[in-house]
Amino acid sequence: MQEIINASAGQVLPPPRHIAIIMDGNGRWATKRGLPRTAGHKAGAETFRRIATYCKNIGVKYLTVYAFSTENWKRSETEVAAIMALLKRYLLEAVDTMEKDHIRLHFFGDMTPISPELRALARETDEITEHLSKDDFQANVCLNYGGRDEILRAVRRFAADCAAGERKPEDLDDALFSTYLDSAGIPDPELIIRPSGELRLSNFLLWQCAYSEFYFTDVLWPDFDEAELDRAIAAYHHRDRRFGGVKK
């Protein structure tokens, strides 16, 4: 297993522990080829499978991907149905292979509007994940997810605990608040990647990205490959990460 990245000639550097990706550009990829947008999502799903495997093989511990946002319900019923069908197919395969491949799978987002069948599959993957080692690779899929929505849900949970007498408002600090988020127990991403040429976060991991490094590329997600990920990691290693301090 390759556990490190050759970030530059003669220099060997480890990959970030946690990489997050906004999987953008599926529709444009399909349109450029005269194909329906659903074909782009199918190609994007295969890219996710390939990149997740590569991340696992090079020693990345966590991969978080933006699969479906709280705003994506505005898309056509046909496109939404295609995305959900692809997710169902992926989850069915994951249930069969997670233990064998030592891949943990976790979901961020409000699962309430998701179909009962998909929710049941998600619960099944959660149960499998609980049996795997904490040292195994973990993929986090953001489904019906929005950064603002995540923060609001966390605030409501904390407020409910205060109302129940389990917490006091003065207890709240960064560390405690993080335990109410979907990402509780998972380190913040060191690197956030957005393909497709867009230069914005689009409501992705708003709390967790406070000190993340960003990598933007014009490559559309279905065309994103291992070499592009290597370039993103190499760029990350050229950043001066001071976390608000001054380099000595």
C-alpha positions as CSV (number, residue, x, y, z in Angstrom):
1,M,0.0,0.0,0.0
2,Q,1.3,3.4,-0.9
3,E,1.1,5.6,2.2
4,I,2.8,8.7,1.0
5,I,2.8,11.2,-1.9
6,N,5.7,12.3,-3.9
7,A,4.8,16.0,-3.6
8,S,7.9,17.2,-5.5
9,A,11.0,15.8,-7.0
10,G,13.2,14.2,-4.3
11,Q,10.7,15.0,-1.5
12,V,8.3,12.5,0.0
13,L,5.4,13.9,2.1
14,P,2.4,12.4,3.7
15,P,-1.1,13.2,2.4
16,P,-3.5,15.3,4.5
17,R,-5.3,13.2,7.1
18,H,-8.7,14.5,6.0
19,I,-9.6,15.6,2.4
20,A,-13.0,17.1,1.5
21,I,-14.3,17.4,-2.0
22,I,-17.2,19.3,-3.6
23,M,-18.1,16.9,-6.4
24,D,-19.1,19.6,-9.0
25,G,-19.4,19.6,-12.7
26,N,-21.3,16.4,-13.5
27,G,-24.1,18.2,-15.4
28,R,-21.7,20.4,-17.4
29,W,-19.6,17.4,-18.3
30,A,-22.7,15.6,-19.7
31,T,-23.9,18.7,-21.6
32,K,-20.6,19.3,-23.3
33,R,-20.9,15.7,-24.7
34,G,-24.5,16.1,-25.7
35,L,-25.6,13.6,-23.0
36,P,-28.4,13.9,-20.4
37,R,-27.3,15.3,-17.0
38,T,-28.0,11.9,-15.5
39,A,-25.1,10.5,-17.5
40,G,-22.8,13.0,-15.8
41,H,-23.9,11.9,-12.4
42,K,-23.3,8.3,-13.3
43,A,-19.7,9.2,-14.5
44,G,-19.3,11.3,-11.3
45,A,-20.2,8.3,-9.2
46,E,-17.5,6.2,-10.8
47,T,-15.0,9.0,-10.2
48,F,-16.0,9.0,-6.5
49,R,-15.4,5.3,-6.3
50,R,-12.0,5.6,-8.0
51,I,-10.8,8.6,-5.9
52,A,-12.0,7.1,-2.7
53,T,-10.0,3.9,-3.4
54,Y,-7.0,6.0,-4.2
55,C,-7.3,8.1,-1.1
56,K,-7.5,4.9,1.0
57,N,-4.4,3.4,-0.7
58,I,-2.2,6.5,-0.2
59,G,-3.0,6.8,3.5
60,V,-5.7,9.4,3.7
61,K,-7.8,8.7,6.8
62,Y,-11.0,10.6,6.0
63,L,-12.6,11.6,2.7
64,T,-15.7,13.8,2.9
65,V,-17.7,14.4,-0.3
66,Y,-20.6,16.7,-1.1
67,A,-23.1,14.4,-2.8
68,F,-26.4,16.2,-2.5
69,S,-27.1,19.6,-0.8
70,T,-30.2,20.9,0.9
71,E,-30.5,23.2,-2.2
72,N,-30.3,20.4,-4.8
73,W,-34.0,19.5,-4.3
74,K,-34.6,22.5,-6.6
75,R,-33.4,20.4,-9.6
76,S,-35.8,18.4,-11.8
77,E,-37.5,15.3,-10.4
78,T,-35.7,13.2,-13.1
79,E,-32.3,14.4,-12.0
80,V,-33.0,14.0,-8.3
81,A,-34.3,10.5,-8.9
82,A,-31.2,9.6,-10.9
83,I,-28.9,10.8,-8.1
84,M,-30.9,8.8,-5.5
85,A,-30.8,5.7,-7.7
86,L,-27.0,5.9,-8.0
87,L,-26.7,6.4,-4.2
88,K,-28.9,3.3,-3.7
89,R,-26.7,1.3,-6.0
90,Y,-23.6,2.5,-4.2
91,L,-25.0,1.6,-0.8
92,L,-26.0,-1.8,-1.8
93,E,-22.5,-2.5,-3.1
94,A,-21.0,-0.9,0.1
95,V,-23.0,-3.2,2.4
96,D,-21.4,-6.2,0.6
97,T,-17.9,-4.9,0.6
98,M,-17.3,-2.5,3.5
99,E,-16.0,-5.2,5.9
100,K,-13.9,-6.9,3.3
101,D,-12.3,-3.6,2.1
102,H,-12.1,-2.1,5.7
103,I,-14.0,1.0,4.6
104,R,-16.1,2.9,7.2
105,L,-19.1,4.9,5.7
106,H,-20.8,7.7,7.5
107,F,-23.5,10.3,6.5
108,F,-23.7,14.0,7.2
109,G,-27.0,15.8,6.7
110,D,-30.6,15.7,7.6
111,M,-31.8,12.3,6.4
112,T,-35.5,13.0,7.2
113,P,-36.6,13.8,3.6
114,I,-34.7,10.8,2.2
115,S,-36.7,7.7,1.2
116,P,-37.2,5.1,3.9
117,E,-35.4,2.6,1.7
118,L,-32.2,4.7,1.5
119,R,-32.4,5.6,5.2
120,A,-32.5,1.9,6.0
121,L,-29.5,1.3,3.8
122,A,-27.7,4.2,5.5
123,R,-28.5,2.7,9.0
124,E,-27.1,-0.7,7.8
125,T,-23.8,0.9,6.7
126,D,-23.7,2.7,10.1
127,E,-24.0,-0.6,11.9
128,I,-21.3,-2.2,9.8
129,T,-19.1,0.9,10.4
130,E,-19.4,0.4,14.2
131,H,-17.9,-3.1,13.9
132,L,-14.8,-1.9,12.0
133,S,-11.6,-0.5,13.4
134,K,-11.4,3.2,14.1
135,D,-8.1,3.1,12.2
136,D,-9.8,2.0,9.0
137,F,-10.4,4.5,6.1
138,Q,-13.7,6.4,6.5
139,A,-15.8,8.0,3.7
140,N,-18.3,10.7,4.8
141,V,-21.1,11.3,2.3
142,C,-22.9,14.6,2.7
143,L,-26.5,13.9,1.8
144,N,-29.3,16.5,2.0
145,Y,-26.5,18.5,3.7
146,G,-26.0,22.2,4.1
147,G,-23.4,23.9,6.4
148,R,-25.9,26.4,7.7
149,D,-28.5,23.7,8.3
150,E,-25.9,21.6,10.1
151,I,-25.1,24.5,12.5
152,L,-28.8,25.2,13.1
153,R,-29.5,21.5,13.9
154,A,-26.5,21.5,16.3
155,V,-27.8,24.7,18.0
156,R,-31.2,23.2,18.4
157,R,-29.8,20.0,20.0
158,F,-27.6,22.1,22.4
159,A,-30.6,24.3,23.3
160,A,-32.7,21.1,24.0
161,D,-30.0,19.8,26.3
162,C,-30.0,23.2,28.1
163,A,-33.8,23.1,28.4
164,A,-33.5,19.6,29.9
165,G,-31.0,20.7,32.4
166,E,-28.2,18.6,30.9
167,R,-26.1,21.6,29.8
168,K,-25.7,25.3,30.7
169,P,-25.3,28.0,28.1
170,E,-22.0,29.0,29.7
171,D,-20.7,25.5,29.0
172,L,-20.5,26.1,25.3
173,D,-17.2,26.5,23.6
174,D,-15.7,25.4,20.2
175,A,-14.9,21.9,21.4
176,L,-18.3,21.2,22.9
177,F,-20.2,22.7,20.0
178,S,-18.3,20.4,17.6
179,T,-19.8,17.4,19.4
180,Y,-23.2,18.5,18.2
181,L,-22.2,18.6,14.6
182,D,-22.6,15.8,12.0
183,S,-18.8,15.6,12.0
184,A,-18.5,14.9,15.7
185,G,-15.4,13.0,16.5
186,I,-13.9,13.6,13.0
187,P,-11.0,16.1,12.6
188,D,-11.6,19.1,10.4
189,P,-10.4,18.8,6.8
190,E,-6.9,20.0,6.1
191,L,-7.7,20.3,2.4
192,I,-10.9,21.1,0.5
193,I,-11.0,20.5,-3.2
194,R,-13.5,22.0,-5.7
195,P,-13.4,21.0,-9.3
196,S,-15.3,22.6,-12.2
197,G,-13.9,26.2,-12.0
198,E,-16.3,27.5,-9.4
199,L,-14.6,29.5,-6.6
200,R,-17.0,29.2,-3.7
201,L,-17.9,26.8,-0.8
202,S,-21.6,26.5,-1.6
203,N,-22.6,26.0,2.0
204,F,-20.1,23.1,2.5
205,L,-18.6,22.4,5.9
206,L,-18.9,26.0,7.0
207,W,-17.8,25.3,10.6
208,Q,-15.2,22.8,9.8
209,C,-13.4,24.8,7.1
210,A,-12.1,27.5,9.4
211,Y,-8.5,26.7,8.7
212,S,-8.7,24.4,5.7
213,E,-6.6,24.9,2.7
214,F,-8.4,25.2,-0.6
215,Y,-7.6,23.9,-4.1
216,F,-9.7,24.9,-7.1
217,T,-9.4,23.4,-10.5
218,D,-11.2,23.9,-13.9
219,V,-11.4,20.1,-14.3
220,L,-15.0,18.8,-14.1
221,W,-15.6,16.2,-11.5
222,P,-16.1,13.2,-13.9
223,D,-12.6,14.0,-15.4
224,F,-11.0,14.4,-12.0
225,D,-8.3,11.7,-11.6
226,E,-5.5,10.5,-9.4
227,A,-3.0,12.8,-11.0
228,E,-5.2,15.9,-10.3
229,L,-5.5,14.7,-6.6
230,D,-1.7,14.5,-6.5
231,R,-1.5,18.0,-7.7
232,A,-3.9,19.2,-5.1
233,I,-1.9,17.5,-2.3
234,A,1.3,18.9,-3.7
235,A,-0.2,22.4,-3.6
236,Y,-1.4,21.8,-0.1
237,H,2.2,21.0,1.0
238,H,3.4,24.3,-0.4
239,R,1.0,26.3,1.9
240,D,2.3,28.0,5.0
241,R,-0.2,26.9,7.6
242,R,0.1,29.3,10.6
243,F,-3.5,29.0,12.1
244,G,-3.6,32.7,12.8
245,G,-0.1,32.9,14.3
246,V,3.2,34.2,12.9
247,K,5.8,31.9,11.4
248,K,9.0,31.9,13.5
